[in-house]
Amino acid sequence: MSEAAPHLPVLLGRVIERLAPKPGEIHVDGTFGAGGYTRAILAIGAEVIAIDRDPTAIATGAAAVAASGGRLRLVAGVFGDLDAHVAALGLAAVDGVVLDIGVSSMQLDRAERGFSFRQDGPLDMRMGGEGPTAADVVNTADAATLAHIFRVYGEEKRSGQVARAIVEARKAARFTTTRQLAAVVESVIWAKPNEIHPATRVFQALRIHVNDELGELVRALAAAERVLKPGGRLVVVTFHSLEDRIVKRFLADRTRTAPGGSRHAPSASVAPATFVGLSKGVDEADDEEIAANPRSRSAKLRAAVRTEAPARAIDAEALGLPRVETNRRGGR
């Protein structure tokens, strides 16, 4: 596999088809990463406002900015604030928003970022380098909180056993590295042939929790609704069920045009639809793309077109955003 292979943008062809950028338009790439979507949009002749909270992505994107002839503006920040970033550039609205949710391959590949159990590194997992690390969480949260994080964000069936093992292990030594944590998980969940690594769901859960990824997704959907022009397009690529559920529920709510009900119950009023769906289901990778880019296997793309209806307040709980309170006891 070539060095560039891990950075192949997922569902690139379908993303561009759904986004439908045109020369002279302005689009937001809320998750710049390695810049795959941005470069494809620029190649068509549109302008891009690209956002990323990862300082490494911002630094490596400097060359793309220099080569864009002024058509690429790269912003350091979270995509949940994408409407504020657009406004700060003096713009009232944009023609499209694309979001690729989750951790980037660049982050996974760098051991010092602490995202992967396959390489030993500091137990960090912060995308933006700010706030508590994954080590802070596993060293201070009580067993009930850890179990809740692993169960809700990682859908780990043995969350309670893993949490108790972590609390017991940190009595002897604080967790500082990815391999330390992976080893404890492996002591509880044994590896089985043809199944994912035992630590996969625990690491996923910690990453989502540390970066508030689901909360950021909800804020980004609301921000996209506020900043898109009528006729503007929203394209979201997700990689696991928690993300996809939020996007699916958001679009189901925002594209609803008629109330439910029956002859036995009065219909409730429904606010005007703020989006029109581009397809009835989801777009997924075909066998050829999965063979070339295994990361695309779990990807789901949902897309919609903005209407003229005013943006509405968002109900995060109704979208399925889990709530996890971190209770900390301190010490070991």
C-alpha angles and dihedrals in degrees: 000000000000123000091252095052097087090056098056108136110243119242090354096161094049092043091056091044092053095040091047097194118195132199111279096020123121120230133181120225098195095187106041098173108150091351100247097139092039094054092049091051092047091050089061091055102256126127122246135208102198122194131194133158093203111097090208092058090049092050095047090046093062092090091055090051091051092049095046099078091232095310095109123066114184117204127193108220147078121300091228085076095048094126090053090049090052091049091049088059090056097256127130099197144355138219099233146005126203125187127187103192125211140029119333124234089240090061093046092049095055111079093199091065091064098221099121133063089201092074126042114241143128113307095245116122095172112142094199100031093242134110131015118344127226087257090057090054098048093043097050112023117095122244095260092053093046091049090050092050092050094045098045102037099028101029086225110172094203094047095131094053092047092049093051091048090052093050090049094047095050090060087074099038137353117250112253106151139051093238092055091057095041090052092054092049090049089054089061103033112041121214116253129196115266093009131108119271111280092241096051098097095041092052091046091051094050092048092051091047096046092050098035086230097169093047089049090052092053091049091048093053090052091046092050090052090053097047104040119100119231103279091025117134133233118202121181127183116196132184108199140032098260092057095042092049091057093049093044093051093045093053093042089055095042095047096046110121104171131040123243122237139106141235087278096053130041117246118249119231117261125209116237113278112261094196140033115212119242094210139009096239138012134294115236136181119271124230093266094056093044090054091050096040115022091188088072092064094090098033120123124187124204124179140179142173122240118242128205093259115117119260115261136213113270126234105212094186092054089053090057099256106165120224118222120179114199112225112192130196097180129217120049 
